[in-house]
Amino acid sequence: MSVFSQLSQVKSFAKGQVYASATDSLTGQVSLEEFSRLLKEQEKTDELRQFGLSDNEISLKLRHEQLKHSQV
């Protein structure tokens, strides 16, 4: 058996997914605007997670974006 045939048999697995519902952090009544904002944040977090960022890196990126928008 050659090295190339062994390498072709190597299986690769997809990374596991983390499911976090946007509604988990909500309690009581919320406005549609607040709910929409929360969904957008969740989508952004999921997108960054797909790029391989850790939770700490994601929170740093989101905080940086919030500071950038608040200075404008």
Biopython code that builds the backbone (N, CA, C, O; Angstrom):
import numpy as np
from Bio.PDB.StructureBuilder import StructureBuilder

atoms = [
    (1, "MET", "N", (0.848, -1.166, 0.000)),
    (1, "MET", "CA", (0.000, 0.000, 0.000)),
    (1, "MET", "C", (0.900, 1.237, 0.000)),
    (1, "MET", "O", (1.827, 1.341, 0.804)),
    (2, "SER", "N", (0.620, 2.162, -0.901)),
    (2, "SER", "CA", (1.448, 3.365, -1.004)),
    (2, "SER", "C", (0.945, 4.463, -0.071)),
    (2, "SER", "O", (-0.168, 4.394, 0.450)),
    (3, "VAL", "N", (1.767, 5.452, 0.125)),
    (3, "VAL", "CA", (1.408, 6.591, 0.968)),
    (3, "VAL", "C", (0.212, 7.331, 0.374)),
    (3, "VAL", "O", (-0.676, 7.776, 1.100)),
    (4, "PHE", "N", (0.200, 7.458, -0.942)),
    (4, "PHE", "CA", (-0.902, 8.169, -1.599)),
    (4, "PHE", "C", (-2.232, 7.450, -1.412)),
    (4, "PHE", "O", (-3.264, 8.096, -1.229)),
    (5, "SER", "N", (-2.217, 6.131, -1.456)),
    (5, "SER", "CA", (-3.467, 5.399, -1.252)),
    (5, "SER", "C", (-3.926, 5.501, 0.202)),
    (5, "SER", "O", (-5.126, 5.530, 0.474)),
    (6, "GLN", "N", (-2.985, 5.555, 1.126)),
    (6, "GLN", "CA", (-3.361, 5.724, 2.532)),
    (6, "GLN", "C", (-3.929, 7.121, 2.774)),
    (6, "GLN", "O", (-4.913, 7.271, 3.499)),
    (7, "LEU", "N", (-3.320, 8.137, 2.177)),
    (7, "LEU", "CA", (-3.812, 9.503, 2.340)),
    (7, "LEU", "C", (-5.193, 9.678, 1.728)),
    (7, "LEU", "O", (-5.998, 10.463, 2.229)),
    (8, "SER", "N", (-5.475, 8.957, 0.651)),
    (8, "SER", "CA", (-6.784, 9.081, 0.021)),
    (8, "SER", "C", (-7.876, 8.455, 0.881)),
    (8, "SER", "O", (-9.054, 8.759, 0.696)),
    (9, "GLN", "N", (-7.504, 7.588, 1.817)),
    (9, "GLN", "CA", (-8.477, 6.941, 2.679)),
    (9, "GLN", "C", (-8.739, 7.716, 3.973)),
    (9, "GLN", "O", (-9.619, 7.355, 4.754)),
    (10, "VAL", "N", (-7.971, 8.777, 4.190)),
    (10, "VAL", "CA", (-8.141, 9.574, 5.404)),
    (10, "VAL", "C", (-9.489, 10.281, 5.350)),
    (10, "VAL", "O", (-9.829, 10.927, 4.359)),
    (11, "LYS", "N", (-10.227, 10.150, 6.404)),
    (11, "LYS", "CA", (-11.535, 10.794, 6.468)),
    (11, "LYS", "C", (-11.410, 12.122, 7.190)),
    (11, "LYS", "O", (-10.646, 12.258, 8.145)),
    (12, "SER", "N", (-12.156, 13.075, 6.729)),
    (12, "SER", "CA", (-12.188, 14.363, 7.413)),
    (12, "SER", "C", (-13.612, 14.623, 7.875)),
    (12, "SER", "O", (-14.579, 14.269, 7.201)),
    (13, "PHE", "N", (-13.715, 15.229, 9.000)),
    (13, "PHE", "CA", (-15.023, 15.470, 9.592)),
    (13, "PHE", "C", (-15.273, 16.977, 9.665)),
    (13, "PHE", "O", (-14.350, 17.771, 9.846)),
    (14, "ALA", "N", (-16.513, 17.335, 9.524)),
    (14, "ALA", "CA", (-16.895, 18.739, 9.662)),
    (14, "ALA", "C", (-16.908, 19.106, 11.135)),
    (14, "ALA", "O", (-17.145, 18.262, 11.999)),
    (15, "LYS", "N", (-16.650, 20.378, 11.408)),
    (15, "LYS", "CA", (-16.691, 20.844, 12.783)),
    (15, "LYS", "C", (-18.122, 20.780, 13.298)),
    (15, "LYS", "O", (-19.076, 20.918, 12.532)),
    (16, "GLY", "N", (-18.258, 20.571, 14.583)),
    (16, "GLY", "CA", (-19.573, 20.552, 15.201)),
    (16, "GLY", "C", (-20.190, 21.940, 15.210)),
    (16, "GLY", "O", (-19.476, 22.943, 15.228)),
    (17, "GLN", "N", (-21.483, 21.995, 15.196)),
    (17, "GLN", "CA", (-22.200, 23.261, 15.216)),
    (17, "GLN", "C", (-22.694, 23.556, 16.621)),
    (17, "GLN", "O", (-23.036, 22.647, 17.378)),
    (18, "VAL", "N", (-22.725, 24.816, 16.953)),
    (18, "VAL", "CA", (-23.245, 25.253, 18.241)),
    (18, "VAL", "C", (-24.597, 25.889, 17.985)),
    (18, "VAL", "O", (-24.715, 26.802, 17.168)),
    (19, "TYR", "N", (-25.614, 25.408, 18.680)),
    (19, "TYR", "CA", (-26.934, 25.998, 18.523)),
    (19, "TYR", "C", (-27.237, 26.847, 19.739)),
    (19, "TYR", "O", (-27.279, 26.356, 20.867)),
    (20, "ALA", "N", (-27.445, 28.112, 19.496)),
    (20, "ALA", "CA", (-27.837, 29.026, 20.564)),
    (20, "ALA", "C", (-28.981, 29.865, 20.023)),
    (20, "ALA", "O", (-28.778, 30.706, 19.147)),
    (21, "SER", "N", (-30.144, 29.647, 20.525)),
    (21, "SER", "CA", (-31.307, 30.382, 20.073)),
    (21, "SER", "C", (-31.212, 31.835, 20.517)),
    (21, "SER", "O", (-30.785, 32.129, 21.634)),
    (22, "ALA", "N", (-31.612, 32.734, 19.636)),
    (22, "ALA", "CA", (-31.579, 34.156, 19.969)),
    (22, "ALA", "C", (-32.577, 34.481, 21.067)),
    (22, "ALA", "O", (-32.413, 35.468, 21.783)),
    (23, "THR", "N", (-33.595, 33.670, 21.203)),
    (23, "THR", "CA", (-34.628, 33.946, 22.201)),
    (23, "THR", "C", (-34.245, 33.459, 23.595)),
    (23, "THR", "O", (-34.972, 33.722, 24.553)),
    (24, "ASP", "N", (-33.127, 32.759, 23.729)),
    (24, "ASP", "CA", (-32.700, 32.277, 25.048)),
    (24, "ASP", "C", (-32.378, 33.432, 26.000)),
    (24, "ASP", "O", (-32.575, 33.317, 27.210)),
    (25, "SER", "N", (-31.887, 34.529, 25.456)),
    (25, "SER", "CA", (-31.503, 35.652, 26.314)),
    (25, "SER", "C", (-32.651, 36.635, 26.535)),
    (25, "SER", "O", (-32.482, 37.635, 27.232)),
    (26, "LEU", "N", (-33.811, 36.362, 25.951)),
    (26, "LEU", "CA", (-34.953, 37.270, 26.092)),
    (26, "LEU", "C", (-35.875, 36.817, 27.205)),
    (26, "LEU", "O", (-36.107, 35.624, 27.397)),
    (27, "THR", "N", (-36.390, 37.779, 27.926)),
    (27, "THR", "CA", (-37.411, 37.491, 28.929)),
    (27, "THR", "C", (-38.478, 38.566, 28.830)),
    (27, "THR", "O", (-38.173, 39.734, 28.588)),
    (28, "GLY", "N", (-39.716, 38.174, 29.015)),
    (28, "GLY", "CA", (-40.810, 39.139, 28.960)),
    (28, "GLY", "C", (-41.063, 39.635, 27.554)),
    (28, "GLY", "O", (-40.704, 38.980, 26.575)),
    (29, "GLN", "N", (-41.682, 40.793, 27.463)),
    (29, "GLN", "CA", (-42.003, 41.367, 26.164)),
    (29, "GLN", "C", (-40.839, 42.192, 25.648)),
    (29, "GLN", "O", (-40.190, 42.915, 26.404)),
    (30, "VAL", "N", (-40.584, 42.075, 24.357)),
    (30, "VAL", "CA", (-39.559, 42.885, 23.710)),
    (30, "VAL", "C", (-40.159, 43.468, 22.440)),
    (30, "VAL", "O", (-41.078, 42.903, 21.848)),
    (31, "SER", "N", (-39.627, 44.592, 22.044)),
    (31, "SER", "CA", (-40.117, 45.218, 20.816)),
    (31, "SER", "C", (-39.603, 44.445, 19.605)),
    (31, "SER", "O", (-38.632, 43.693, 19.688)),
    (32, "LEU", "N", (-40.277, 44.653, 18.490)),
    (32, "LEU", "CA", (-39.854, 44.011, 17.251)),
    (32, "LEU", "C", (-38.468, 44.499, 16.853)),
    (32, "LEU", "O", (-37.659, 43.736, 16.325)),
    (33, "GLU", "N", (-38.203, 45.765, 17.107)),
    (33, "GLU", "CA", (-36.887, 46.342, 16.791)),
    (33, "GLU", "C", (-35.782, 45.651, 17.585)),
    (33, "GLU", "O", (-34.739, 45.309, 17.029)),
    (34, "GLU", "N", (-36.006, 45.449, 18.867)),
    (34, "GLU", "CA", (-35.015, 44.793, 19.711)),
    (34, "GLU", "C", (-34.829, 43.328, 19.295)),
    (34, "GLU", "O", (-33.706, 42.825, 19.272)),
    (35, "PHE", "N", (-35.929, 42.651, 18.967)),
    (35, "PHE", "CA", (-35.857, 41.261, 18.530)),
    (35, "PHE", "C", (-35.089, 41.158, 17.211)),
    (35, "PHE", "O", (-34.266, 40.260, 17.038)),
    (36, "SER", "N", (-35.361, 42.075, 16.287)),
    (36, "SER", "CA", (-34.651, 42.074, 14.999)),
    (36, "SER", "C", (-33.162, 42.322, 15.190)),
    (36, "SER", "O", (-32.335, 41.687, 14.535)),
    (37, "ARG", "N", (-32.813, 43.249, 16.091)),
    (37, "ARG", "CA", (-31.412, 43.534, 16.380)),
    (37, "ARG", "C", (-30.713, 42.297, 16.942)),
    (37, "ARG", "O", (-29.580, 41.982, 16.579)),
    (38, "LEU", "N", (-31.418, 41.605, 17.837)),
    (38, "LEU", "CA", (-30.853, 40.402, 18.443)),
    (38, "LEU", "C", (-30.640, 39.298, 17.405)),
    (38, "LEU", "O", (-29.636, 38.588, 17.444)),
    (39, "LEU", "N", (-31.585, 39.160, 16.482)),
    (39, "LEU", "CA", (-31.435, 38.160, 15.413)),
    (39, "LEU", "C", (-30.248, 38.492, 14.508)),
    (39, "LEU", "O", (-29.505, 37.597, 14.105)),
    (40, "LYS", "N", (-30.069, 39.775, 14.188)),
    (40, "LYS", "CA", (-28.930, 40.175, 13.353)),
    (40, "LYS", "C", (-27.610, 39.877, 14.060)),
    (40, "LYS", "O", (-26.658, 39.415, 13.431)),
    (41, "GLU", "N", (-27.551, 40.141, 15.368)),
    (41, "GLU", "CA", (-26.346, 39.832, 16.133)),
    (41, "GLU", "C", (-26.068, 38.332, 16.129)),
    (41, "GLU", "O", (-24.921, 37.903, 16.009)),
    (42, "GLN", "N", (-27.133, 37.540, 16.261)),
    (42, "GLN", "CA", (-26.988, 36.081, 16.258)),
    (42, "GLN", "C", (-26.478, 35.592, 14.908)),
    (42, "GLN", "O", (-25.618, 34.712, 14.849)),
    (43, "GLU", "N", (-27.003, 36.157, 13.823)),
    (43, "GLU", "CA", (-26.557, 35.772, 12.486)),
    (43, "GLU", "C", (-25.082, 36.130, 12.280)),
    (43, "GLU", "O", (-24.325, 35.354, 11.697)),
    (44, "LYS", "N", (-24.682, 37.307, 12.761)),
    (44, "LYS", "CA", (-23.288, 37.733, 12.644)),
    (44, "LYS", "C", (-22.375, 36.802, 13.445)),
    (44, "LYS", "O", (-21.299, 36.424, 12.981)),
    (45, "THR", "N", (-22.813, 36.441, 14.647)),
    (45, "THR", "CA", (-22.040, 35.526, 15.487)),
    (45, "THR", "C", (-21.896, 34.170, 14.813)),
    (45, "THR", "O", (-20.812, 33.588, 14.811)),
    (46, "ASP", "N", (-22.984, 33.664, 14.242)),
    (46, "ASP", "CA", (-22.931, 32.373, 13.547)),
    (46, "ASP", "C", (-21.996, 32.423, 12.350)),
    (46, "ASP", "O", (-21.264, 31.468, 12.088)),
    (47, "GLU", "N", (-22.017, 33.530, 11.626)),
    (47, "GLU", "CA", (-21.144, 33.683, 10.470)),
    (47, "GLU", "C", (-19.676, 33.685, 10.893)),
    (47, "GLU", "O", (-18.841, 33.033, 10.267)),
    (48, "LEU", "N", (-19.370, 34.422, 11.957)),
    (48, "LEU", "CA", (-17.989, 34.468, 12.440)),
    (48, "LEU", "C", (-17.540, 33.110, 12.970)),
    (48, "LEU", "O", (-16.379, 32.732, 12.814)),
    (49, "ARG", "N", (-18.445, 32.387, 13.587)),
    (49, "ARG", "CA", (-18.132, 31.046, 14.099)),
    (49, "ARG", "C", (-17.813, 30.095, 12.943)),
    (49, "ARG", "O", (-16.951, 29.224, 13.067)),
    (50, "GLN", "N", (-18.519, 30.268, 11.811)),
    (50, "GLN", "CA", (-18.248, 29.424, 10.645)),
    (50, "GLN", "C", (-16.862, 29.684, 10.072)),
    (50, "GLN", "O", (-16.266, 28.804, 9.451)),
    (51, "PHE", "N", (-16.346, 30.901, 10.283)),
    (51, "PHE", "CA", (-14.996, 31.219, 9.819)),
    (51, "PHE", "C", (-13.936, 30.685, 10.766)),
    (51, "PHE", "O", (-12.741, 30.846, 10.517)),
    (52, "GLY", "N", (-14.364, 30.050, 11.852)),
    (52, "GLY", "CA", (-13.416, 29.414, 12.759)),
    (52, "GLY", "C", (-13.002, 30.250, 13.947)),
    (52, "GLY", "O", (-12.072, 29.878, 14.663)),
    (53, "LEU", "N", (-13.668, 31.377, 14.180)),
    (53, "LEU", "CA", (-13.317, 32.215, 15.318)),
    (53, "LEU", "C", (-13.848, 31.604, 16.607)),
    (53, "LEU", "O", (-14.910, 30.980, 16.624)),
    (54, "SER", "N", (-13.105, 31.790, 17.670)),
    (54, "SER", "CA", (-13.545, 31.312, 18.982)),
    (54, "SER", "C", (-14.534, 32.318, 19.568)),
    (54, "SER", "O", (-14.699, 33.416, 19.036)),
    (55, "ASP", "N", (-15.183, 31.945, 20.655)),
    (55, "ASP", "CA", (-16.148, 32.839, 21.293)),
    (55, "ASP", "C", (-15.477, 34.124, 21.777)),
    (55, "ASP", "O", (-16.064, 35.201, 21.681)),
    (56, "ASN", "N", (-14.257, 34.018, 22.294)),
    (56, "ASN", "CA", (-13.533, 35.219, 22.735)),
    (56, "ASN", "C", (-13.211, 36.138, 21.556)),
    (56, "ASN", "O", (-13.357, 37.357, 21.655)),
    (57, "GLU", "N", (-12.778, 35.554, 20.453)),
    (57, "GLU", "CA", (-12.468, 36.353, 19.269)),
    (57, "GLU", "C", (-13.718, 37.016, 18.718)),
    (57, "GLU", "O", (-13.671, 38.160, 18.265)),
    (58, "ILE", "N", (-14.827, 36.307, 18.754)),
    (58, "ILE", "CA", (-16.089, 36.857, 18.270)),
    (58, "ILE", "C", (-16.516, 38.035, 19.129)),
    (58, "ILE", "O", (-16.920, 39.072, 18.603)),
    (59, "SER", "N", (-16.432, 37.887, 20.448)),
    (59, "SER", "CA", (-16.840, 38.989, 21.325)),
    (59, "SER", "C", (-15.936, 40.202, 21.139)),
    (59, "SER", "O", (-16.417, 41.335, 21.184)),
    (60, "LEU", "N", (-14.627, 39.990, 20.930)),
    (60, "LEU", "CA", (-13.717, 41.102, 20.655)),
    (60, "LEU", "C", (-14.090, 41.818, 19.358)),
    (60, "LEU", "O", (-14.098, 43.048, 19.299)),
    (61, "LYS", "N", (-14.393, 41.048, 18.335)),
    (61, "LYS", "CA", (-14.763, 41.621, 17.026)),
    (61, "LYS", "C", (-16.050, 42.426, 17.145)),
    (61, "LYS", "O", (-16.133, 43.538, 16.623)),
    (62, "LEU", "N", (-17.052, 41.882, 17.825)),
    (62, "LEU", "CA", (-18.325, 42.578, 17.965)),
    (62, "LEU", "C", (-18.177, 43.853, 18.801)),
    (62, "LEU", "O", (-18.784, 44.875, 18.480)),
    (63, "ARG", "N", (-17.378, 43.800, 19.868)),
    (63, "ARG", "CA", (-17.142, 44.997, 20.677)),
    (63, "ARG", "C", (-16.418, 46.071, 19.868)),
    (63, "ARG", "O", (-16.729, 47.257, 19.976)),
    (64, "HIS", "N", (-15.460, 45.647, 19.065)),
    (64, "HIS", "CA", (-14.732, 46.589, 18.213)),
    (64, "HIS", "C", (-15.691, 47.274, 17.233)),
    (64, "HIS", "O", (-15.607, 48.485, 17.027)),
    (65, "GLU", "N", (-16.595, 46.504, 16.631)),
    (65, "GLU", "CA", (-17.562, 47.072, 15.697)),
    (65, "GLU", "C", (-18.520, 48.027, 16.405)),
    (65, "GLU", "O", (-18.883, 49.063, 15.846)),
    (66, "GLN", "N", (-18.935, 47.691, 17.630)),
    (66, "GLN", "CA", (-19.831, 48.570, 18.373)),
    (66, "GLN", "C", (-19.137, 49.889, 18.705)),
    (66, "GLN", "O", (-19.748, 50.952, 18.595)),
    (67, "LEU", "N", (-17.871, 49.832, 19.110)),
    (67, "LEU", "CA", (-17.121, 51.049, 19.405)),
    (67, "LEU", "C", (-16.937, 51.899, 18.146)),
    (67, "LEU", "O", (-17.028, 53.126, 18.197)),
    (68, "LYS", "N", (-16.682, 51.249, 17.040)),
    (68, "LYS", "CA", (-16.491, 51.943, 15.781)),
    (68, "LYS", "C", (-17.770, 52.680, 15.375)),
    (68, "LYS", "O", (-17.716, 53.819, 14.910)),
    (69, "HIS", "N", (-18.921, 52.023, 15.555)),
    (69, "HIS", "CA", (-20.203, 52.638, 15.186)),
    (69, "HIS", "C", (-20.605, 53.736, 16.166)),
    (69, "HIS", "O", (-21.258, 54.701, 15.769)),
    (70, "SER", "N", (-20.231, 53.609, 17.426)),
    (70, "SER", "CA", (-20.618, 54.622, 18.417)),
    (70, "SER", "C", (-19.787, 55.892, 18.252)),
    (70, "SER", "O", (-20.222, 56.962, 18.677)),
    (71, "GLN", "N", (-18.613, 55.800, 17.650)),
    (71, "GLN", "CA", (-17.771, 56.980, 17.451)),
    (71, "GLN", "C", (-18.191, 57.796, 16.238)),
    (71, "GLN", "O", (-17.791, 58.952, 16.095)),
    (72, "VAL", "N", (-18.982, 57.210, 15.379)),
    (72, "VAL", "CA", (-19.396, 57.913, 14.138)),
    (72, "VAL", "C", (-20.437, 58.940, 14.429)),
    (72, "VAL", "O", (-20.901, 59.624, 13.516)),
]
sb = StructureBuilder()
sb.init_structure("model")
sb.init_model(0)
sb.init_chain("A")
sb.init_seg("    ")
for serial, (resi, resn, name, xyz) in enumerate(atoms, 1):
    if name == "N":
        sb.init_residue(resn, " ", resi, " ")
    sb.init_atom(name, np.array(xyz, "f"), 0.0, 1.0, " ", f" {name:<3s}", serial, name[0])
structure = sb.get_structure()
